[in-house]
Amino acid sequence: MTFAMPVKNSLRKGLAALMEGRKGMLQRIPPHLPAVIMLGTVSQIGQVIFLRELLMVFHGNELSIGLILAAWLVWIGLGSGLGAALVNRVNRPLLLFLLSTAGLVLTLPASIFFMRGLRSLFDVVPGAYLSLPDMILSCFLLLAPACLLLGLQFVLLSRLWRENSQAQDTSGADKTYISEAAGNMLGGILFTLLMVHYLNSFQSALLAGISMLIAVLLLIRKSTPGSEKLSPALRLLPAGLLVLAALAFPFLDYVDEHAYKMQWKHFAPQHQLLETHQSIHGTISVAQRQDQYSFFQSGHLIFSTAGPMSKIPGLEEQEAVDFAHLAMVQHNNPQQILLIGGGLRGTLGEILKHPVEQVDYIELDPVLTEAARPYVSRETRQALSDPRVRLIHTDGRLFVKTARKTYDLIIVDHPDPLTAELNRYYTENFFREAQSLLHQDGVLVTGTTSSPDLRGTALANRNTTIYHTLGLVFDQVLPAGERFMFYFASDAPGQVTVKASTLLERYLDRNIDLQGFSPQRFHTLLEQSQLQRVNWVVRHHGRSPEAHLHGPGAVPPFPSDIAKQEAAESQLPPVQERYFINTDFKPIGYFYTLMFWEDLTREEHPFSLQQLLLIQPWWVLPLASLPLLAVLGLRRFAATVNSNRPDLHFAVLFTVFTTGLSTMALQVALLFSFQSIYGFVYEIVGLITAMFMCGLALGAFLTHRYIKEKTRIRTLAKVQLIMALLAIFIALGLPQAAAVQSPVVVFILFSTLTFVAGLLNGIDFPLAAACYMDLKKQAETTAGTVYGMELFGACLGAVLASAFVAPVLGIIACCLLAALASGLASVILLISGKP
């Protein structure tokens, strides 16, 4: 007993000391820190949700990614400017934060609902793509409410942090910037790993709003400066909204279902929406029209098929039948087959009617396979369970890059390259990867939509581009087809052919018992006069400097036969590779496909995508000279009138602007490149963004903690120079990264590059804010102005990179644009920083 008492007393003292230490540590944590972290989390979750929803409205068109990000950044920037103005006039940041949070709880789910009904606002036929001006208008209108509130909250929380620490400089903005970036990282991880798997868009949005309400309650409870001025009704407002949100949460499944049906009435009114399934690759929709079933992913048609009870195959299945048998007879004796896509529409079942040993069937999304099983034909269901079939759910490009076996025949049955993700299967890079998996006498078969004699500039450009791209890789390439163009490619002489008699002989030798396909179909598909005209177009087009603008010339009345055209092709002028070779890093085939659909579905529009083909790389030089002339003129003006250094004001703000532009251009380049190499990027876009934000937070923290003299212009100039060198390094390294086979190594490589880009951006913000504060002497005005200017630069970078530079000039050009912007900012800072 005498021994136990001292031990108990020691334990009590130790526990009391521990509790006191914990209490002291909690007291040192700023009361608004959870709110700042939640701001970043909610902002990131909202951005990804809006991105996914609008991509479905825009048919998965990656051109819209830059527009969505641009609209997001513009309104966030305007919101921060609005916050800087309001907080100085109203001088009640906590009240404004409370009211803006209440607005967010309502606007986040409401914005999703309006996005689902967006197409009803435009006079477009079902299935038509919205024009570029329509997409711009849609993005900027729909993102305005939520983004204005989020931008406003950044400045309000910066003010609260500054008041709490009783500082007069921009340290509050720096700390808010760091903590918000940490919240962005958290939001990206939560959405990727949890929300996208278990919650619909409305539930995710409302949950984000609920988290902000909890943060407001914590602020009020901890007696933050200004909380004593809140009326009882305002104190109860967040709690009341929290209760209402919790009660509404279980009903959001019904709201989600109703919103999808509303969207479908304007998207495809003649179809009945049967099911929707959430996948990491996008929303899968199953629609019915009579006995035809169509499957869409993120608003993009993947395939259609006749129903399981249909006695007569539909048009789509007949196309699959033609494609499968015309592909199979291109090889004398195909035993090992690789089929990438198309199996669910009927191609797989037709392949199995030939005497093959094994078919490796690649389908990206297991959710799509399971959603399609009840609706596809009985023959397709039997094919999926055939012992000769190995069904592999993975990315086709990733499989081809890492496969260790070889094949007699590789069949790529994908939709047209309407998106950058689909375009990956029509590039020189993919064709070379596929070539490495073929036996010496192996054959690659692919195809795209076409028209008689390739009428129209966009369609002729696209199909000619695919032909010339295949011609760079394979010794022999033969195009064929009228409304659908087949491409047969091989390195073995005489293996591929468009002679109907030869193909018919191969077919009959296999003793195929087939009711749905007549052997005489080969003569119909390979009619000689049409073959000769199509071959003449693709072999001659794309060789003149203006071919991409004016389309193919007139076809001779009687083109020579195919053999003579093949022999004479080597005497033709060289191909204009800039516009007629499709690669991972310059997806011009994807751009031509967008042009084709624009021409097909939008007869009258003031702006045509074809106008973007007029862009020339040298245009950037006169644009780059303008800020140089401006800073020189301002410096001369300052010397004559002894003013308060307007050249230095301009240089700092221009640097912030170019930082946003260059980092966003690099992000777009890295995302597009990662998608080309690894696969469908949407499943991990949250993680990639989280890596950027992690670097951003660390860079801002290191600068705030360890750089004492933040107002030195030369330090800011050095950071810009390092950013320019990083952009050049990425431009040089991306082609080498494409050769890496391990997806883990690729992910680590791109995550590291993304992290470093974020790190430099994070270092730049506190330095620029301190330099501008030294000139302006107003903390909130500095925070709002610098934050907004960076976002405006990022907005321009997003638009330029994704909608203009990447599709027309290439992904590497995005990196060079970033290098030029950062290098120019460094030069301007050095000029203005001279005494």
Secondary structure, DSSP 4 states (H G I P E B T S, - for coil): -TTHHHHHHHHHHHHHHHHHHHHHHHHHS-TTHHHHHHHHHHHHHHHHHHHHHHHHHTTT-THHHHHHHHHHHHHHHHHHHHHHHHHHHH--HHHHHHHHHHHHHHHHHHHHHHHHTGGGGS---TTPPPPHHHHHHHHHHHSHHHHHHHHHHHHHHHHHHHHHHT--SSHHHHHHHHHHHHHHHHHHHHIIIIIHHH--HHHHHHHHHHHHHHHHHHHHHTT-TTGGGS-HHHHHHHHHHHHHHHHHGGGHHHHHHHHHHHHHHHH-TTSEEEEEEEETTEEEEEEEETTEEEEEETTEEEEEEE-TT-SS--HHHHHHHHHHHHHHTTSSS--EEEEES-GGGTHHHHHTTS--SEEEEEES-HHHHHHHTTTS-HHHHHHHT-TTEEEEES-HHHHHHH--S-EEEEEE----S-SHHHHGGGSHHHHHHHHTTEEEEEEEEEEEE--GGG-SHHHHHHHHHHHHHHHHH-SEEEEE-SSEEEEEEESSTTTS---HHHHHHHHHHTT---SS--TTHHHHHT-HHHHHHHHHHHHHTT-STTHHHH---PPPSSPPPHHHHHHHGGGSPPP-HHHH--BTTB-HHHHHHHHHHHHHH-S--S--GGGGGG--GGGHHHHHHHHHHHHHHHHHHHHHHT-S-HHHHHHHHHHHHHHHHHHHHHHHHHHHHHHHHTS-GGGGHHHHHHHHHHHHHHHHHHHHHH-S-TT-HHHHHHHHHHHHHHHHHHHHHHHHHTT---HHHHHHHHHHHHHHHHHHHHHHHHHHHHHHHHHH--HHHHHHHHHHHHHHHHHHHHHIIIIIIIIII-HHHHHHHHHHHHHHHHHHHHHHH--
